[in-house]
């Protein structure tokens, strides 16, 4: 228990120290423009792929739950566990779909334009 608390405090401290050195960089040089394009492609991937993954996980969770009810108690218990895990994964994917591109947009210094719920991000110079 103590080791987990110490590790959590260390990670939070490293994150806090890292934010002290964070700077907003305008894409005036080619290096920062390439970084903005790379972050934009990651943002596009997250914005386009995560809702599809979440939807598929919801469908598969329903199929697993329904299929488990045709078998015995052991198979039913396993299928309910699988279905709950898939639903948890789908909810996390939906949250990442909303929050992830916003964080990437913030890390780019505002050069990537994204509104929550979109399936693409505005990449500079593309």
Secondary structure in CASP SS format (residue, H / E / C, confidence):
PFRMAT SS
TARGET T0000
AUTHOR 0000-0000-0000
METHOD secondary structure of the structure
MODEL  1
X C 1.00
X H 1.00
X H 1.00
X H 1.00
X H 1.00
X H 1.00
X H 1.00
X H 1.00
X H 1.00
X H 1.00
X H 1.00
X H 1.00
X H 1.00
X H 1.00
X H 1.00
X H 1.00
X H 1.00
X H 1.00
X H 1.00
X H 1.00
X C 1.00
X C 1.00
X C 1.00
X C 1.00
X C 1.00
X C 1.00
X C 1.00
X C 1.00
X C 1.00
X H 1.00
X H 1.00
X H 1.00
X H 1.00
X H 1.00
X H 1.00
X H 1.00
X H 1.00
X H 1.00
X H 1.00
X H 1.00
X H 1.00
X H 1.00
X H 1.00
X H 1.00
X H 1.00
X H 1.00
X H 1.00
X H 1.00
X H 1.00
X H 1.00
X H 1.00
X H 1.00
X H 1.00
X H 1.00
X H 1.00
X H 1.00
X H 1.00
X H 1.00
X H 1.00
X H 1.00
X H 1.00
X H 1.00
X H 1.00
X H 1.00
X H 1.00
X H 1.00
X H 1.00
X H 1.00
X C 1.00
X C 1.00
X C 1.00
X C 1.00
X H 1.00
X H 1.00
X H 1.00
X H 1.00
X H 1.00
X H 1.00
X H 1.00
X H 1.00
X H 1.00
X H 1.00
X H 1.00
X H 1.00
X H 1.00
X H 1.00
X H 1.00
X H 1.00
X H 1.00
X H 1.00
X H 1.00
X H 1.00
X H 1.00
X H 1.00
X H 1.00
X H 1.00
X H 1.00
X H 1.00
X H 1.00
X H 1.00
X H 1.00
X H 1.00
X H 1.00
X H 1.00
X H 1.00
X H 1.00
X H 1.00
X C 1.00
X C 1.00
X C 1.00
X C 1.00
X C 1.00
X E 1.00
X C 1.00
X C 1.00
X C 1.00
X C 1.00
X C 1.00
X C 1.00
X C 1.00
X C 1.00
X E 1.00
X C 1.00
X C 1.00
X C 1.00
X C 1.00
END
